Each structure stands twice: as C-alpha cells, then as structure tokens.
Amino acid sequence: MQQEVKFESLRRFNLIMGGVHLVQAILMVFLATTVIQTIGEFTPTITQFYLAFDAESQSLVIRSRALFELPFGLFVALFLFISAVAHGVIALPKRTSEIYRKDLGKGINKFRWYEYALSSSIMIVLIATLFGVYDIASLILIFIVNASMNLFGLMMEQLNSGKTKNTVDWGPFIYGSIAGLAPWIAIFIYMGGIGDLSMVPWFVWAIVVTYFIAFNTFPVNMILQYARVGKWQSYLYGERVYIVLSLVAKTLLAWLVLFGAMQP
C-alpha cells in the first residue's frame, strides 16, 4: 500500500514537471517567432562534404554543398516539448502509467531512457552547431553516439534488475560513459581550431560548464542507486532525483543555448 502511495505521488510529480517543460517550450516558440528576431534568424546552414574529380588538376578534391537551414530556435523548443510529452505519457494514459508502475517495481524506467536518447541527442547536436559543426555526417554520428549512451543506461537497468549491490554488472555504465565522451571530443576539436581560446565567447564556456556538470550528475545518481547509498536504497527515490535533475539541466541548457543563438 505504501509503495502505491509513493507511485501515485511520483505520477503527479511527473505531471507537474511535464507542465513546467511545456510552458517553457511554448514560451521559446513565442520568443523565437515573434519577439526576438535574432533567434528566428539564426539558421545554420547544414552542409555535406564529398569527393569530386577536378578535371583541371586531374585529382580528387573535397567539395561541399548546402543541404538545408536548421531552424535553431524551434529545435531548442522541440527539446523541451519532447520532455513534456514523455512526462505526459508516463502520467496520463492508463496503459503506459501501468507499464511505468510495473517497471519501477523492477528498477527500470524505459520511458526515461528513450526520452533522454531523443531529447539529449537533439540538444548535443544544437550545441555542436554553436561550435561550428555544420557537417551533416558529423551531426548524425554525434546524435547516434549520444543516443547510444542513453540506451546503455537502459541496458544497465535491465541487466541489473533484482540484483544486490554486490552483484551489479557495471559494464553498460562504463561503455555508456565512453560513448558519452565521443561527441565532446568532436566539439572540443572544433573549439580548439580557433587557436586562441580567450576569443571563445563567455556563453560558450557557460554551456560547456553547465553540460559538463549536468553530464556528471546523472551517472552519479545511477552510482548511488546501485551502491544502495542512503535514500537511494529505494529506486523510487532515485527516480525522483532523475526527474529533478532532468528539469534543472534541461532548463539551464535550453535557455543558455537559445541565448547563444542571439549572440553575434
């Protein structure tokens, strides 16, 4: 009975957090389309690089072509819309709410990891474009590798469902951490290309620091869950922490990245 009460509280908490994400997403769309023109005007051109034969030099040369313009402001809003929808799916429909309840009893939340795989991958792609990563192949790889990191999180929960802290298999956690570093290696390579890091705008450093802190708080929460430390002995407590971390991290990142789109 007590477990059911805790779950009902958690379901309502998801509904509230979904509402907060939704309000922010709507506000961002409003700002990007009506109030702040520079947000709507920031549309990086995504390109494709390819090899072509140059008849004059009789050699292969690297060329590029523009594919499309990325509606940056709207994609930042999409990042929050996806989170709002995920919370709603968990809290409202009876069928998915029941799946969520049963999975929590096993120490699993599939909805969380699928949502993270999509939303956080969109965000890391947007951050990459702020650093000048406009190549479609690089952006696709960044998206897929980041999504894989989150799916390793799901595998971690599925593999260790019902295990004690002494029998936890940390393999998926380690592999996911390695995958999570890959997009940032690409970003720092682009960032280092400027030569003089003092020329990097302050908001870029703010994004880097914020994402780094956010990146580390989620795995720390997982470690505390599987080490059964204090209140984290209850999976539901760790689930609530995930929800809070998600809101704080996504709010800070979304507004920092949107603000970055307003810069020269």
C-alpha angles and dihedrals in degrees: 000000000000090000090054091052091051091049092050090051089050091049091054090046090055090051092052093047090048089054092051091051091047094051091051092048092052090047091052092051089050093050094044095049105035120008109036109039095186090067093055091043093055101094111148114211110240112215141193123221120209142163119255133178113249109210094198097055094028090227142102114267133186114248135172139207132196114250106180145322116260113228092222101182094050092050091053087054090047088057089062095038090059091053091049092051092048092053090047093050090053096045107035119036110072094221097052091039089057091049089050091050094049093046092051088057088058094046094254136117110182092174092060095053095044090050093046090048090058105033100040091046090055090050095049089050090052091048090049091055089054086059092050101263098146099148110115094215092053092047093050091050091048090051095049096044092049090048089050090054090059093045087055085058089056090048089051090058095043093048094049100040109139095004125131121239090258093058100044115135106220095186097104090046092054094045091047091051090053091049090049092058094056098077090049092052088057092046094049090049089057091042092051091052090079089072096210109064090191086074092062108108118248094243090059090057089046090056092047094049093043094049092045091053092044090046091057100042093064096054089043088056090051092049091052090049096053094038087055092227116178113301089003088078083088112070089208090062091053089047091056090049090052090053093050093045090049093053095045095044095044093046094051094043096044095052094041092051092045089050088050089059089059094058124099 
